Amino acid sequence: MTAPFAYDRVGKIYDTLTFPAEWFVSKHRKEILLFSKGLILEVGFGTGNSIKNYPPNSQVVAIEVSRGMLKRATFKLKENKRDFELILADISYLPFRDDSFDTLFSSLVMCTASDPISKLQEMRRISKNEGKLLMIEHVKSKNKVLGYWMDKANPLVAPLDNINRETVESLKKAGWRIEQDKNLAYDIFKAIVAKNSQQN
Ligand SMILES: C[S@@+](CC[C@H](N)C(=O)[O-])C[C@H]1O[C@@H](n2cnc3c(N)ncnc32)[C@H](O)[C@@H]1O
């Protein structure tokens, strides 16, 4: 089963499922989104849990690949009276010109998306030179024992989630420059800031 199809099936119950973790994620989304500026693209918008975390007057375009999640997000945007532009799209083929956005944002997306390096390259394409990518993501631990078990347990949670992603390394391979790699919970939950410096 692919991630979009899996998320179509959980769209209605996603908020209930993630409710226990949402207070933690929400706090850190809010903090990192203070770095956002200009035109913002959020990828993997889900049911729109981040809506409440953006500073007022943020100019946001959001994309999501699952129709089930998008439906719930459309409802939440109306409920919160926010006028984000919401588009059904895949991160692999972003429907935007090169150098379009000042800030990109993702939370808990790189753990679900397949082929993360090519997706991060596509995100870099539409980021302006010197643009920033802000992320709240969970990754594989560098602790050898824990990392080993995260690899072993991964098939139990895929494709809804992958607990063994090496997102910081993938960002570097995709050409992003890491400005912040902050551990939020052990070295598994991270707040990452990366920069698109095209002269790299
Ligand atoms: C774990 S949910 C996180 C949702 C939201 N960002 C949040 O913090 O609650 C991951 C989301 O990423 C979306 N996603 C996965 N692969 C994607 C892709 N290739 N393009 C766009 N969205 C994708 C899924 O459909 C799902 O809604």
The ligand as a MOL file (V3000), in Angstrom:
LIG
                    3D

  0  0  0     0  0            999 V3000
M  V30 BEGIN CTAB
M  V30 COUNTS 27 29 0 0 0
M  V30 BEGIN ATOM
M  V30 1 C 2.1610 11.9210 9.4380 0
M  V30 2 S 1.2160 12.9150 8.3680 0 CHG=1
M  V30 3 C 1.6520 14.5490 8.9770 0
M  V30 4 C 0.6030 15.5740 8.6090 0
M  V30 5 C 0.8910 16.9840 9.1020 0
M  V30 6 N 2.0620 17.5330 8.4800 0
M  V30 7 C 1.0040 17.0280 10.6070 0
M  V30 8 O 2.0430 17.4780 11.1430 0
M  V30 9 O 0.0150 16.6270 11.2710 0 CHG=-1
M  V30 10 C 2.1170 12.8590 6.8230 0
M  V30 11 C 1.3830 13.5400 5.6770 0
M  V30 12 O 2.2730 13.6360 4.5570 0
M  V30 13 C 1.5200 13.3490 3.3830 0
M  V30 14 N 2.4160 12.8960 2.3070 0
M  V30 15 C 3.1370 11.7470 2.2600 0
M  V30 16 N 3.8030 11.6480 1.0830 0
M  V30 17 C 3.4830 12.7760 0.3780 0
M  V30 18 C 3.8410 13.2500 -0.9200 0
M  V30 19 N 4.6340 12.5490 -1.6920 0
M  V30 20 N 3.3310 14.4350 -1.3360 0
M  V30 21 C 2.5140 15.1650 -0.5220 0
M  V30 22 N 2.1210 14.7600 0.7160 0
M  V30 23 C 2.6040 13.5780 1.1620 0
M  V30 24 C 0.5610 12.2370 3.8400 0
M  V30 25 O -0.5210 12.0770 2.9430 0
M  V30 26 C 0.1560 12.7410 5.2100 0
M  V30 27 O -0.9480 13.6110 5.1670 0
M  V30 END ATOM
M  V30 BEGIN BOND
M  V30 1 1 1 2
M  V30 2 1 2 3
M  V30 3 1 2 10
M  V30 4 1 3 4
M  V30 5 1 4 5
M  V30 6 1 5 6
M  V30 7 1 5 7
M  V30 8 2 7 8
M  V30 9 1 7 9
M  V30 10 1 10 11
M  V30 11 1 11 12
M  V30 12 1 11 26
M  V30 13 1 12 13
M  V30 14 1 13 14
M  V30 15 1 13 24
M  V30 16 1 14 15
M  V30 17 1 14 23
M  V30 18 2 15 16
M  V30 19 1 16 17
M  V30 20 1 17 18
M  V30 21 2 17 23
M  V30 22 1 18 19
M  V30 23 2 18 20
M  V30 24 1 20 21
M  V30 25 2 21 22
M  V30 26 1 22 23
M  V30 27 1 24 25
M  V30 28 1 24 26
M  V30 29 1 26 27
M  V30 END BOND
M  V30 END CTAB
M  END
